[in-house]
Amino acid sequence: MKFNCSFSTKLRVRYGETDQMGYCYYGNYAQYFEVGRVETLRNCGMSYKTLEDQGIMLPVSEYSAKYIAPAFYDDELTIKTTITEISGARIYFYYEIVNSNNKLISTAQTILVFVNKTDMRPIQAPDSFIQLFDKYKTQ
């Protein structure tokens, strides 16, 4: 099923997240995308903790990012995260990060897989989870 469930969250680049050139180190972006993903799920009515309490985990199976412009120390970044699809055992996320001047600095996509916490085998997305997103269906 296709969805358009978006949420934006803000964070500030900390000094320890920058490299010698003063740029935010590219490896930190995966954590920024995770913050966006966690807060988007929470905003839509489901937390990672709730899923884990139900015996479900959501590991990342695919991750790709495009770095368009640098972020610097103390920049306030807005991470817009969109859940675009839930299909079988997979959930798809798209991200955009903009700086305080609304300049696009990065985009990314991730695919996460619903897995049984006990044996780590893929499972269908729970119906109760999918129902949370009914109001965001696009098709």
N, C-alpha and C positions, 0 to 999 in steps of 0.2 A: 504494500500500500504506500502511496505517495503522501507526503505530509509537508506542511510549511509551518512548523512550530519554531519560532525564534525568540531568543532572549539575549539581552546585552548586559555585560558586566564590565566593571572597570577595575584596573589595577595599575600600580605605579612601578616602573622599572627601578629595582634597587641597585645600589652601587656594586654589590657583589655579583650581580648578574651581567656586568659589563666586562669587555675584554680590554686589552692594552690600547686599542684604538678609540675606546670610549663607546663602542657600539654594544648594544645588548647582544650577548653571545647567542648564536643561532640555536644552540641546544636547549635554551630556556623556553623556546616557543612551544615545544611539546607540553611543557607544564602549564603554560598560559592557555593552550587549547583544552587541557584537562580541566582547568578552572572553569572555563566557559561551558564545557560539557556537563560538569557536575551541577553548576548553577542552573543551566537550562533544564535539566531533568528535574531538579528540585522545584523550579518555577512551574513546571508542568504537572507537579503533583507526585513525583516519585524520587526517592533518594537512593543512592548507591547502598546505603546502610539498610534500607528497607528491603531492597533486592537481595542483599547478602543474608539478611535475616530469614528470607524465604528460600535460601539455599541456591541462589542464582548469582553468578558473577558475570562481569562484562569485560573480558580482556580485549585489547585492541588487536585486530588481525591485519589491518592495513593502515598506513599513514603516509600522506604525501603533503608537502608544503612548498609554497612558492614565496620567496623573500623578495619583496619589491623595493623596499626602502628601509634604512636602519631605524631602530628605536635607540634612544640614548638614556643615560642615567636620568632619573626623575621624570621622564616622560610619563604622562598619564595615558594609558592605552584603553581603548574600548574593544572588547572581544564580543563580536556578534556571532552567536552559534545558532545554527538551524538544523533541526532534525528533518531530513528530507525523505527518508524512506525507512520502513520496517518491513522486512521480507524474510519469512521463515525464522531462522536463528540470527539474522543480522539486522543491525540498526546503523544507519548512515548519517553522518554529521558533516556539515560544511561550515567553515569558519572564515571570518574576515576580521582583521585587526586594523584599527585606524588610530592615529595619534590625536592629540588635542586640537590639531588644525584640520581634523577630518581627512587627513591624507592616508590612503590605503597603504599599509606597509607589509601586510602578509595575508595570504589566503591558505587554506588547508582543507583536507578531507580526511576523515577517518571512517573506518568500518569496525564496529565492535560486534562480538559474537556472544549471545546468551549461552552460558554453559552451566551445567549442573555442578554445584560446588563440591560435591562428593567425588565424582569421577572425572570432572573437567571435560565432559563430552557435550557437544552442542545440543541445545534444546530449542524448541519453538519459543518465540516471545510469548510470555503469558498473556492470556486474554485480558486479565485485569490491567495489565500494562498497556496493551493496545487500546483498550477502551478509554484510557486517559487522553488519547490523541484523536479521538473521533472528531472533535470540533476543529481539528487542524487538517483534516483530509482534503486533498486537492483533486483526487480522482476516485 
